Amino acid sequence: MKKEEIKAKALEALADAKAKLQELQSKRSSISADLREDFDQKMAAMKAKKDELEAKLDSMEDKAEEKWEEVKDVLGDSLRSFKEGFTHLGRLFD
């Protein structure tokens, strides 16, 4: 996969994650007060992962093509982590 393809996928994943985080945050008031603390902790962890991926992308911007394979690996890990985190957060609304 080429640098631009990896970058495009990473940016798309970040945009999706940001949208999902905003969507979940907007639903926060619909959960019971005792679940909000758990929700807030999980949201903080998800936001930290998003910020970590953004920082990694920013630091890789001017790197050689080979280094973008690292981003590809980090992106895969981040996507799995986001999916898992969103699943856990979504369960709070059931």
Backbone atoms as SQL, in Angstrom:
CREATE TABLE atoms (id INTEGER PRIMARY KEY, chain TEXT, resi INTEGER, resn TEXT, atom TEXT, x REAL, y REAL, z REAL);
INSERT INTO atoms VALUES
  (1, 'A', 1, 'MET', 'N', 0.850, -1.175, 0.000),
  (2, 'A', 1, 'MET', 'CA', 0.000, 0.000, 0.000),
  (3, 'A', 1, 'MET', 'C', 0.897, 1.240, 0.000),
  (4, 'A', 2, 'LYS', 'N', 0.553, 2.198, -0.791),
  (5, 'A', 2, 'LYS', 'CA', 1.332, 3.425, -0.928),
  (6, 'A', 2, 'LYS', 'C', 1.046, 4.397, 0.218),
  (7, 'A', 3, 'LYS', 'N', 1.998, 5.298, 0.409),
  (8, 'A', 3, 'LYS', 'CA', 1.906, 6.298, 1.475),
  (9, 'A', 3, 'LYS', 'C', 0.575, 7.050, 1.427),
  (10, 'A', 4, 'GLU', 'N', 0.183, 7.512, 0.255),
  (11, 'A', 4, 'GLU', 'CA', -1.051, 8.299, 0.142),
  (12, 'A', 4, 'GLU', 'C', -2.288, 7.465, 0.458),
  (13, 'A', 5, 'GLU', 'N', -2.268, 6.180, 0.094),
  (14, 'A', 5, 'GLU', 'CA', -3.400, 5.300, 0.407),
  (15, 'A', 5, 'GLU', 'C', -3.507, 5.073, 1.909),
  (16, 'A', 6, 'ILE', 'N', -2.361, 4.839, 2.536),
  (17, 'A', 6, 'ILE', 'CA', -2.334, 4.629, 3.987),
  (18, 'A', 6, 'ILE', 'C', -2.813, 5.892, 4.695),
  (19, 'A', 7, 'LYS', 'N', -2.300, 7.035, 4.239),
  (20, 'A', 7, 'LYS', 'CA', -2.683, 8.310, 4.847),
  (21, 'A', 7, 'LYS', 'C', -4.187, 8.549, 4.694),
  (22, 'A', 8, 'ALA', 'N', -4.728, 8.276, 3.514),
  (23, 'A', 8, 'ALA', 'CA', -6.162, 8.473, 3.278),
  (24, 'A', 8, 'ALA', 'C', -6.990, 7.574, 4.187),
  (25, 'A', 9, 'LYS', 'N', -6.577, 6.316, 4.332),
  (26, 'A', 9, 'LYS', 'CA', -7.307, 5.395, 5.212),
  (27, 'A', 9, 'LYS', 'C', -7.225, 5.854, 6.665),
  (28, 'A', 10, 'ALA', 'N', -6.045, 6.314, 7.063),
  (29, 'A', 10, 'ALA', 'CA', -5.869, 6.776, 8.436),
  (30, 'A', 10, 'ALA', 'C', -6.738, 8.000, 8.714),
  (31, 'A', 11, 'LEU', 'N', -6.759, 8.933, 7.783),
  (32, 'A', 11, 'LEU', 'CA', -7.577, 10.138, 7.961),
  (33, 'A', 11, 'LEU', 'C', -9.064, 9.799, 7.968),
  (34, 'A', 12, 'GLU', 'N', -9.462, 8.851, 7.147),
  (35, 'A', 12, 'GLU', 'CA', -10.860, 8.412, 7.139),
  (36, 'A', 12, 'GLU', 'C', -11.222, 7.759, 8.472),
  (37, 'A', 13, 'ALA', 'N', -10.319, 6.922, 8.978),
  (38, 'A', 13, 'ALA', 'CA', -10.560, 6.268, 10.268),
  (39, 'A', 13, 'ALA', 'C', -10.664, 7.296, 11.389),
  (40, 'A', 14, 'LEU', 'N', -9.809, 8.312, 11.348),
  (41, 'A', 14, 'LEU', 'CA', -9.869, 9.373, 12.355),
  (42, 'A', 14, 'LEU', 'C', -11.179, 10.149, 12.270),
  (43, 'A', 15, 'ALA', 'N', -11.593, 10.469, 11.075),
  (44, 'A', 15, 'ALA', 'CA', -12.855, 11.201, 10.904),
  (45, 'A', 15, 'ALA', 'C', -14.025, 10.371, 11.422),
  (46, 'A', 16, 'ASP', 'N', -14.020, 9.082, 11.111),
  (47, 'A', 16, 'ASP', 'CA', -15.080, 8.195, 11.604),
  (48, 'A', 16, 'ASP', 'C', -15.073, 8.122, 13.125),
  (49, 'A', 17, 'ALA', 'N', -13.872, 8.003, 13.695),
  (50, 'A', 17, 'ALA', 'CA', -13.755, 7.920, 15.153),
  (51, 'A', 17, 'ALA', 'C', -14.245, 9.209, 15.810),
  (52, 'A', 18, 'LYS', 'N', -13.861, 10.349, 15.251),
  (53, 'A', 18, 'LYS', 'CA', -14.307, 11.633, 15.805),
  (54, 'A', 18, 'LYS', 'C', -15.825, 11.749, 15.753),
  (55, 'A', 19, 'ALA', 'N', -16.412, 11.358, 14.630),
  (56, 'A', 19, 'ALA', 'CA', -17.872, 11.434, 14.485),
  (57, 'A', 19, 'ALA', 'C', -18.564, 10.519, 15.490),
  (58, 'A', 20, 'LYS', 'N', -18.037, 9.321, 15.650),
  (59, 'A', 20, 'LYS', 'CA', -18.640, 8.367, 16.585),
  (60, 'A', 20, 'LYS', 'C', -18.495, 8.870, 18.022),
  (61, 'A', 21, 'LEU', 'N', -17.346, 9.431, 18.360),
  (62, 'A', 21, 'LEU', 'CA', -17.146, 9.982, 19.702),
  (63, 'A', 21, 'LEU', 'C', -18.133, 11.119, 19.968),
  (64, 'A', 22, 'GLN', 'N', -18.327, 11.984, 18.992),
  (65, 'A', 22, 'GLN', 'CA', -19.284, 13.086, 19.157),
  (66, 'A', 22, 'GLN', 'C', -20.706, 12.557, 19.304),
  (67, 'A', 23, 'GLU', 'N', -21.040, 11.545, 18.512),
  (68, 'A', 23, 'GLU', 'CA', -22.374, 10.949, 18.595),
  (69, 'A', 23, 'GLU', 'C', -22.618, 10.357, 19.980),
  (70, 'A', 24, 'LEU', 'N', -21.641, 9.613, 20.474),
  (71, 'A', 24, 'LEU', 'CA', -21.790, 9.008, 21.798),
  (72, 'A', 24, 'LEU', 'C', -21.844, 10.074, 22.887),
  (73, 'A', 25, 'GLN', 'N', -21.019, 11.108, 22.759),
  (74, 'A', 25, 'GLN', 'CA', -21.022, 12.187, 23.752),
  (75, 'A', 25, 'GLN', 'C', -22.389, 12.865, 23.804),
  (76, 'A', 26, 'SER', 'N', -23.021, 13.015, 22.650),
  (77, 'A', 26, 'SER', 'CA', -24.336, 13.661, 22.616),
  (78, 'A', 26, 'SER', 'C', -25.408, 12.807, 23.284),
  (79, 'A', 27, 'LYS', 'N', -25.165, 11.520, 23.411),
  (80, 'A', 27, 'LYS', 'CA', -26.126, 10.614, 24.050),
  (81, 'A', 27, 'LYS', 'C', -25.860, 10.437, 25.547),
  (82, 'A', 28, 'ARG', 'N', -24.790, 11.033, 26.048),
  (83, 'A', 28, 'ARG', 'CA', -24.376, 10.841, 27.438),
  (84, 'A', 28, 'ARG', 'C', -25.500, 11.101, 28.426),
  (85, 'A', 29, 'SER', 'N', -26.269, 12.134, 28.191),
  (86, 'A', 29, 'SER', 'CA', -27.318, 12.497, 29.150),
  (87, 'A', 29, 'SER', 'C', -28.443, 11.467, 29.219),
  (88, 'A', 30, 'SER', 'N', -28.494, 10.565, 28.257),
  (89, 'A', 30, 'SER', 'CA', -29.565, 9.568, 28.253),
  (90, 'A', 30, 'SER', 'C', -29.256, 8.348, 29.120),
  (91, 'A', 31, 'ILE', 'N', -28.037, 8.264, 29.648),
  (92, 'A', 31, 'ILE', 'CA', -27.716, 7.125, 30.509),
  (93, 'A', 31, 'ILE', 'C', -27.849, 7.535, 31.970),
  (94, 'A', 32, 'SER', 'N', -28.003, 6.552, 32.804),
  (95, 'A', 32, 'SER', 'CA', -28.189, 6.834, 34.227),
  (96, 'A', 32, 'SER', 'C', -26.923, 7.438, 34.825),
  (97, 'A', 33, 'ALA', 'N', -27.103, 8.174, 35.888),
  (98, 'A', 33, 'ALA', 'CA', -25.989, 8.866, 36.538),
  (99, 'A', 33, 'ALA', 'C', -24.903, 7.899, 36.986),
  (100, 'A', 34, 'ASP', 'N', -25.290, 6.706, 37.439),
  (101, 'A', 34, 'ASP', 'CA', -24.285, 5.759, 37.912),
  (102, 'A', 34, 'ASP', 'C', -23.448, 5.184, 36.767),
  (103, 'A', 35, 'LEU', 'N', -23.937, 5.239, 35.537),
  (104, 'A', 35, 'LEU', 'CA', -23.164, 4.759, 34.388),
  (105, 'A', 35, 'LEU', 'C', -22.298, 5.851, 33.766),
  (106, 'A', 36, 'ARG', 'N', -22.572, 7.092, 34.109),
  (107, 'A', 36, 'ARG', 'CA', -21.836, 8.201, 33.493),
  (108, 'A', 36, 'ARG', 'C', -20.350, 8.183, 33.833),
  (109, 'A', 37, 'GLU', 'N', -20.018, 7.785, 35.047),
  (110, 'A', 37, 'GLU', 'CA', -18.598, 7.734, 35.418),
  (111, 'A', 37, 'GLU', 'C', -17.861, 6.722, 34.545),
  (112, 'A', 38, 'ASP', 'N', -18.455, 5.545, 34.363),
  (113, 'A', 38, 'ASP', 'CA', -17.870, 4.526, 33.496),
  (114, 'A', 38, 'ASP', 'C', -17.777, 5.050, 32.062),
  (115, 'A', 39, 'PHE', 'N', -18.834, 5.687, 31.606),
  (116, 'A', 39, 'PHE', 'CA', -18.866, 6.274, 30.267),
  (117, 'A', 39, 'PHE', 'C', -17.731, 7.292, 30.109),
  (118, 'A', 40, 'ASP', 'N', -17.595, 8.186, 31.080),
  (119, 'A', 40, 'ASP', 'CA', -16.570, 9.227, 31.006),
  (120, 'A', 40, 'ASP', 'C', -15.166, 8.629, 30.953),
  (121, 'A', 41, 'GLN', 'N', -14.926, 7.584, 31.728),
  (122, 'A', 41, 'GLN', 'CA', -13.616, 6.929, 31.714),
  (123, 'A', 41, 'GLN', 'C', -13.336, 6.292, 30.355),
  (124, 'A', 42, 'LYS', 'N', -14.330, 5.613, 29.821),
  (125, 'A', 42, 'LYS', 'CA', -14.156, 4.959, 28.521),
  (126, 'A', 42, 'LYS', 'C', -14.000, 5.993, 27.404),
  (127, 'A', 43, 'MET', 'N', -14.745, 7.075, 27.493),
  (128, 'A', 43, 'MET', 'CA', -14.610, 8.143, 26.493),
  (129, 'A', 43, 'MET', 'C', -13.215, 8.765, 26.556),
  (130, 'A', 44, 'ALA', 'N', -12.719, 8.982, 27.745),
  (131, 'A', 44, 'ALA', 'CA', -11.378, 9.558, 27.896),
  (132, 'A', 44, 'ALA', 'C', -10.334, 8.639, 27.268),
  (133, 'A', 45, 'ALA', 'N', -10.477, 7.344, 27.466),
  (134, 'A', 45, 'ALA', 'CA', -9.542, 6.381, 26.883),
  (135, 'A', 45, 'ALA', 'C', -9.628, 6.398, 25.355),
  (136, 'A', 46, 'MET', 'N', -10.841, 6.482, 24.835),
  (137, 'A', 46, 'MET', 'CA', -11.025, 6.516, 23.382),
  (138, 'A', 46, 'MET', 'C', -10.450, 7.802, 22.785),
  (139, 'A', 47, 'LYS', 'N', -10.659, 8.914, 23.465),
  (140, 'A', 47, 'LYS', 'CA', -10.119, 10.183, 22.979),
  (141, 'A', 47, 'LYS', 'C', -8.592, 10.164, 23.013),
  (142, 'A', 48, 'ALA', 'N', -8.022, 9.538, 24.029),
  (143, 'A', 48, 'ALA', 'CA', -6.566, 9.429, 24.114),
  (144, 'A', 48, 'ALA', 'C', -6.021, 8.601, 22.951),
  (145, 'A', 49, 'LYS', 'N', -6.710, 7.531, 22.604),
  (146, 'A', 49, 'LYS', 'CA', -6.283, 6.704, 21.469),
  (147, 'A', 49, 'LYS', 'C', -6.382, 7.481, 20.162),
  (148, 'A', 50, 'LYS', 'N', -7.439, 8.260, 20.021),
  (149, 'A', 50, 'LYS', 'CA', -7.607, 9.094, 18.828),
  (150, 'A', 50, 'LYS', 'C', -6.474, 10.118, 18.753),
  (151, 'A', 51, 'ASP', 'N', -6.183, 10.761, 19.876),
  (152, 'A', 51, 'ASP', 'CA', -5.111, 11.752, 19.918),
  (153, 'A', 51, 'ASP', 'C', -3.760, 11.117, 19.604),
  (154, 'A', 52, 'GLU', 'N', -3.552, 9.902, 20.089),
  (155, 'A', 52, 'GLU', 'CA', -2.301, 9.182, 19.828),
  (156, 'A', 52, 'GLU', 'C', -2.144, 8.908, 18.332),
  (157, 'A', 53, 'LEU', 'N', -3.212, 8.478, 17.697),
  (158, 'A', 53, 'LEU', 'CA', -3.155, 8.217, 16.260),
  (159, 'A', 53, 'LEU', 'C', -2.920, 9.513, 15.487),
  (160, 'A', 54, 'GLU', 'N', -3.574, 10.592, 15.889),
  (161, 'A', 54, 'GLU', 'CA', -3.357, 11.889, 15.231),
  (162, 'A', 54, 'GLU', 'C', -1.902, 12.326, 15.361),
  (163, 'A', 55, 'ALA', 'N', -1.338, 12.167, 16.545),
  (164, 'A', 55, 'ALA', 'CA', 0.054, 12.558, 16.771),
  (165, 'A', 55, 'ALA', 'C', 0.993, 11.710, 15.917),
  (166, 'A', 56, 'LYS', 'N', 0.712, 10.423, 15.830),
  (167, 'A', 56, 'LYS', 'CA', 1.535, 9.528, 15.022),
  (168, 'A', 56, 'LYS', 'C', 1.480, 9.952, 13.554),
  (169, 'A', 57, 'LEU', 'N', 0.295, 10.260, 13.073),
  (170, 'A', 57, 'LEU', 'CA', 0.162, 10.705, 11.682),
  (171, 'A', 57, 'LEU', 'C', 0.913, 12.009, 11.445),
  (172, 'A', 58, 'ASP', 'N', 0.784, 12.941, 12.378),
  (173, 'A', 58, 'ASP', 'CA', 1.491, 14.219, 12.245),
  (174, 'A', 58, 'ASP', 'C', 3.001, 14.017, 12.208),
  (175, 'A', 59, 'SER', 'N', 3.506, 13.128, 13.044),
  (176, 'A', 59, 'SER', 'CA', 4.950, 12.900, 13.100),
  (177, 'A', 59, 'SER', 'C', 5.463, 12.159, 11.866),
  (178, 'A', 60, 'MET', 'N', 4.585, 11.446, 11.180),
  (179, 'A', 60, 'MET', 'CA', 4.988, 10.666, 10.013),
  (180, 'A', 60, 'MET', 'C', 4.846, 11.437, 8.705),
  (181, 'A', 61, 'GLU', 'N', 4.273, 12.603, 8.745),
  (182, 'A', 61, 'GLU', 'CA', 3.939, 13.357, 7.534),
  (183, 'A', 61, 'GLU', 'C', 5.092, 13.440, 6.535),
  (184, 'A', 62, 'ASP', 'N', 6.278, 13.728, 7.013),
  (185, 'A', 62, 'ASP', 'CA', 7.411, 13.927, 6.105),
  (186, 'A', 62, 'ASP', 'C', 8.340, 12.721, 6.025),
  (187, 'A', 63, 'LYS', 'N', 7.893, 11.588, 6.504),
  (188, 'A', 63, 'LYS', 'CA', 8.735, 10.391, 6.514),
  (189, 'A', 63, 'LYS', 'C', 8.703, 9.684, 5.161),
  (190, 'A', 64, 'ALA', 'N', 9.684, 8.828, 4.979),
  (191, 'A', 64, 'ALA', 'CA', 9.800, 8.056, 3.745),
  (192, 'A', 64, 'ALA', 'C', 8.673, 7.028, 3.639),
  (193, 'A', 65, 'GLU', 'N', 8.489, 6.536, 2.444),
  (194, 'A', 65, 'GLU', 'CA', 7.437, 5.563, 2.135),
  (195, 'A', 65, 'GLU', 'C', 7.487, 4.353, 3.073),
  (196, 'A', 66, 'GLU', 'N', 8.690, 3.847, 3.353),
  (197, 'A', 66, 'GLU', 'CA', 8.825, 2.651, 4.195),
  (198, 'A', 66, 'GLU', 'C', 8.280, 2.872, 5.600),
  (199, 'A', 67, 'LYS', 'N', 8.459, 4.058, 6.116),
  (200, 'A', 67, 'LYS', 'CA', 7.991, 4.363, 7.470),
  (201, 'A', 67, 'LYS', 'C', 6.471, 4.345, 7.556),
  (202, 'A', 68, 'TRP', 'N', 5.812, 4.536, 6.431),
  (203, 'A', 68, 'TRP', 'CA', 4.354, 4.531, 6.436),
  (204, 'A', 68, 'TRP', 'C', 3.798, 3.138, 6.685),
  (205, 'A', 69, 'GLU', 'N', 4.621, 2.121, 6.523),
  (206, 'A', 69, 'GLU', 'CA', 4.190, 0.771, 6.892),
  (207, 'A', 69, 'GLU', 'C', 3.947, 0.707, 8.400),
  (208, 'A', 70, 'GLU', 'N', 4.727, 1.487, 9.167),
  (209, 'A', 70, 'GLU', 'CA', 4.496, 1.587, 10.615),
  (210, 'A', 70, 'GLU', 'C', 3.107, 2.160, 10.885),
  (211, 'A', 71, 'VAL', 'N', 2.756, 3.197, 10.149),
  (212, 'A', 71, 'VAL', 'CA', 1.447, 3.816, 10.319),
  (213, 'A', 71, 'VAL', 'C', 0.358, 2.811, 9.971),
  (214, 'A', 72, 'LYS', 'N', 0.593, 2.040, 8.936),
  (215, 'A', 72, 'LYS', 'CA', -0.372, 1.014, 8.538),
  (216, 'A', 72, 'LYS', 'C', -0.616, 0.051, 9.696),
  (217, 'A', 73, 'ASP', 'N', 0.454, -0.377, 10.363),
  (218, 'A', 73, 'ASP', 'CA', 0.319, -1.279, 11.513),
  (219, 'A', 73, 'ASP', 'C', -0.407, -0.594, 12.667),
  (220, 'A', 74, 'VAL', 'N', -0.022, 0.638, 12.961),
  (221, 'A', 74, 'VAL', 'CA', -0.662, 1.399, 14.038),
  (222, 'A', 74, 'VAL', 'C', -2.133, 1.623, 13.709),
  (223, 'A', 75, 'LEU', 'N', -2.423, 1.895, 12.449),
  (224, 'A', 75, 'LEU', 'CA', -3.803, 2.111, 12.028),
  (225, 'A', 75, 'LEU', 'C', -4.637, 0.861, 12.273),
  (226, 'A', 76, 'GLY', 'N', -4.100, -0.295, 11.908),
  (227, 'A', 76, 'GLY', 'CA', -4.822, -1.544, 12.150),
  (228, 'A', 76, 'GLY', 'C', -5.096, -1.753, 13.622),
  (229, 'A', 77, 'ASP', 'N', -4.089, -1.509, 14.452),
  (230, 'A', 77, 'ASP', 'CA', -4.264, -1.643, 15.902),
  (231, 'A', 77, 'ASP', 'C', -5.295, -0.639, 16.417),
  (232, 'A', 78, 'SER', 'N', -5.217, 0.581, 15.924),
  (233, 'A', 78, 'SER', 'CA', -6.145, 1.623, 16.370),
  (234, 'A', 78, 'SER', 'C', -7.577, 1.306, 15.965),
  (235, 'A', 79, 'LEU', 'N', -7.752, 0.815, 14.754),
  (236, 'A', 79, 'LEU', 'CA', -9.103, 0.481, 14.297),
  (237, 'A', 79, 'LEU', 'C', -9.717, -0.619, 15.148),
  (238, 'A', 80, 'ARG', 'N', -8.917, -1.628, 15.480),
  (239, 'A', 80, 'ARG', 'CA', -9.412, -2.696, 16.362),
  (240, 'A', 80, 'ARG', 'C', -9.755, -2.127, 17.733),
  (241, 'A', 81, 'SER', 'N', -8.896, -1.262, 18.224),
  (242, 'A', 81, 'SER', 'CA', -9.110, -0.660, 19.534),
  (243, 'A', 81, 'SER', 'C', -10.359, 0.224, 19.545),
  (244, 'A', 82, 'PHE', 'N', -10.537, 1.032, 18.491),
  (245, 'A', 82, 'PHE', 'CA', -11.734, 1.871, 18.392),
  (246, 'A', 82, 'PHE', 'C', -12.991, 1.007, 18.342),
  (247, 'A', 83, 'LYS', 'N', -12.959, -0.026, 17.524),
  (248, 'A', 83, 'LYS', 'CA', -14.132, -0.895, 17.389),
  (249, 'A', 83, 'LYS', 'C', -14.501, -1.508, 18.736),
  (250, 'A', 84, 'GLU', 'N', -13.495, -1.994, 19.437),
  (251, 'A', 84, 'GLU', 'CA', -13.714, -2.589, 20.757),
  (252, 'A', 84, 'GLU', 'C', -14.250, -1.542, 21.738),
  (253, 'A', 85, 'GLY', 'N', -13.641, -0.379, 21.741),
  (254, 'A', 85, 'GLY', 'CA', -14.062, 0.689, 22.646),
  (255, 'A', 85, 'GLY', 'C', -15.473, 1.171, 22.365),
  (256, 'A', 86, 'PHE', 'N', -15.800, 1.316, 21.085),
  (257, 'A', 86, 'PHE', 'CA', -17.154, 1.747, 20.734),
  (258, 'A', 86, 'PHE', 'C', -18.182, 0.697, 21.122),
  (259, 'A', 87, 'THR', 'N', -17.809, -0.568, 21.012),
  (260, 'A', 87, 'THR', 'CA', -18.711, -1.645, 21.427),
  (261, 'A', 87, 'THR', 'C', -18.992, -1.544, 22.918),
  (262, 'A', 88, 'HIS', 'N', -17.942, -1.336, 23.714),
  (263, 'A', 88, 'HIS', 'CA', -18.111, -1.212, 25.170),
  (264, 'A', 88, 'HIS', 'C', -18.955, 0.016, 25.527),
  (265, 'A', 89, 'LEU', 'N', -18.679, 1.126, 24.874),
  (266, 'A', 89, 'LEU', 'CA', -19.459, 2.337, 25.149),
  (267, 'A', 89, 'LEU', 'C', -20.912, 2.158, 24.735),
  (268, 'A', 90, 'GLY', 'N', -21.135, 1.532, 23.610),
  (269, 'A', 90, 'GLY', 'CA', -22.495, 1.313, 23.136),
  (270, 'A', 90, 'GLY', 'C', -23.321, 0.472, 24.083),
  (271, 'A', 91, 'ARG', 'N', -22.670, -0.461, 24.767),
  (272, 'A', 91, 'ARG', 'CA', -23.383, -1.324, 25.718),
  (273, 'A', 91, 'ARG', 'C', -23.957, -0.535, 26.891),
  (274, 'A', 92, 'LEU', 'N', -23.378, 0.598, 27.202),
  (275, 'A', 92, 'LEU', 'CA', -23.884, 1.412, 28.306),
  (276, 'A', 92, 'LEU', 'C', -25.268, 1.973, 28.000),
  (277, 'A', 93, 'PHE', 'N', -25.624, 2.021, 26.731),
  (278, 'A', 93, 'PHE', 'CA', -26.914, 2.583, 26.331),
  (279, 'A', 93, 'PHE', 'C', -28.006, 1.530, 26.199),
  (280, 'A', 94, 'ASP', 'N', -27.636, 0.260, 26.366),
  (281, 'A', 94, 'ASP', 'CA', -28.637, -0.820, 26.256),
  (282, 'A', 94, 'ASP', 'C', -29.534, -0.886, 27.462);
